[in-house]
């Protein structure tokens, strides 16, 4: 799913989480961040929520969640929070 929000922050986090988890529950396993220009730590919550939903709805063929056009800021947050192992 291509995330439509240009920013993922505490202000719209619940809305983005709802959109992403609905798409993942429906079988979409790609999160495309190409529209996203600004994030805060809420973006990490979005990805973690998507991973939880993907794990719950996993079949043998669609277990992996893929991130595309990941913002540099998100990569920095992953490193800062020490959760790199969740994204391998």
N, C-alpha and C positions, 0 to 999 in steps of 0.2 A: 504494500500500500504506500502510496506517495503521501506523506504527511502534508496536509494543506496549510498548516499554520506557518507563518513566517518566523514566529518566535515561540519557544516553549519555555514558559516561566510559571511561577506560582500563580499568576493571574489566570492562565488558561489551562493549567496542568490537568485538572479533572476532566475537562472537555477532551483534551488530546488523549488522555488515558482511555476514556470511554470509546473514542473513535478507533484507536489502535487495538484495544482488546477485542472489540467487536469484529474487526477485520481478521485478527489472528484466530479468534474462535471460529470464524467462517472458513479458515483454511489458508489465509494469506500468511506466508512466512517471510516476507521481505518488507523491511521498513526502509523507505527511501526518504532521506533527509534533504534532498536537493533543494526544496523550497525554503528550508529553515535557515534563517540568517542570524538568529540570536537565541541562546539558551542560558538557563541557569541549572542548578542541580536537579530541577524538576525533570529535565530530559532523561536523567539517569533513572528516575522513578518510572518514567514512561517505558523505557526499555526493560526494566526489571519486571514491570507488570505484564508486558508482552511476553516475556520469557515464561512467567508463571502460567499464563493462559496457554501458551504453546505446549508446555509440558503436560498440562491437564488434558488437552485435546490432541495429543500426539498419536499418530498412527506409526506404523513401521517406516513409512516413506517420507513423512514431513515433520520430523522432530526438530530440525535445525532452524533457528531464527537467523536470518541474514540481515545485516545492516549495510545500507548503501549510502554513499555520499555523506558519511559520518562527519559531522562538524569537528574541527580541531578542538573546540572547547569541550565536546563530549569525551573525546579521547583523553584530554587532560583531567577531566573529572574522574574517569575510570581509574587513571593512574593515582590521582590524589586520594581516592577512597580505597585504593588497594584491592579492587575487585576485578583485576585483569583476568583471573582464572575463570570468571563467569562468562567471559567472552571468547574463550578459545574453542 
